[in-house]
Amino acid sequence: MAIRLSAHMTVMQNAAQRAAKRLLRDFNEVEQLQVSVKGPGDFVSQADLRAEQSLREDLTKARPGYAFLMEESGASGSDDWAWRWVVDPLDGTSNFLHGIPHWAISIGLEKRLPDGGSEVVAAVVYAPAADEMFWAEKGAGAFLNEHRMRVSARRDVREALFATGIPFAAVSARNRLAFARTLGTLMPQVAGIRRMGAAALDLCWTAAGRYDGYWEFGIKPWDINAGTLLVREAGGYVTDPQGNDPRTSLDVVAANPHLHSFLRDAAADGIAAAAGRAG
């Protein structure tokens, strides 16, 4: 029996699927795209911009008063927003532009809290090339298409497979050093480390139990907004290396409950070592 979606989730999935249709057409003709360079390893294409416009139109039509934080166009709407969409129209742009079918649309929905903070209450990450829809709402669990997701149950670090993002030229020296130290600590102890090039999907794959954990330093808010809720609703933990909200520091550590503290400690040691080198 098909799962009955809430009004918010229906809006989010429909918007993602409509934007995905054009992205798939562009992906099949990627060599014809006009690409401008924002910085080393960080590209923006016509595909990003068209997908973002499609998502903005559909989400605004469905919920006219909601604010936005989007990768290409930034923040818009009221500063005193009660609800906000956080959108990455094409996570994994470099994969997309190289013809690698590992990229996604990410939509998170934030609700303002009485103390002035916010929480992510709904999330959609859609991988069109694989037709995999990852979605979750706070308190209702996490799903891949119509199947419930759970994080892995592995406890032995020697059997663990972790994901990460390898820093490129535009990444700060602090984050490059912290990554190198963390990688050096983990490599001799774990079964493997993967770098697939799409942070939103790294979090989704952690939620689905394909990875046992994921870490990255200096991530963007739209890359992790939806994915953090997916991991938590699948039974995992998501913090920064100090145990705080990764949406604030933009350093993220996600894992199943058995391995989160191990991965968090390794990431925290990496940051401390980088700070010592910088000093």
Buried (B, 14 or more C-beta within 10 A) or exposed (E): EEEEBEEBBEBBBBBBBBBBEBBBEBBEEBEEBEBEEEEEBEBBBBBBBBBBBBBBEBBBEBBEEBBBBBBBBEEBBEEEBEBBBBBBBBBBBBBBBEEBEBBBBBBBBBBBEEEEEBBBBBBBBBBBBEEBBBBBBBEBBBBBEEEEBBBBEBEEBEEBBBBBBEBEEEBEEBBBBBBBBBBEBBEEEBEEBBEBBBBBBBBBBBBBBBBBBBBBBBBBBBBBBBBBBBBBBBBBBBBBBEEEBBBEBBBBBBBBEBBBBBBBBBBBBBBEBBEEEEE
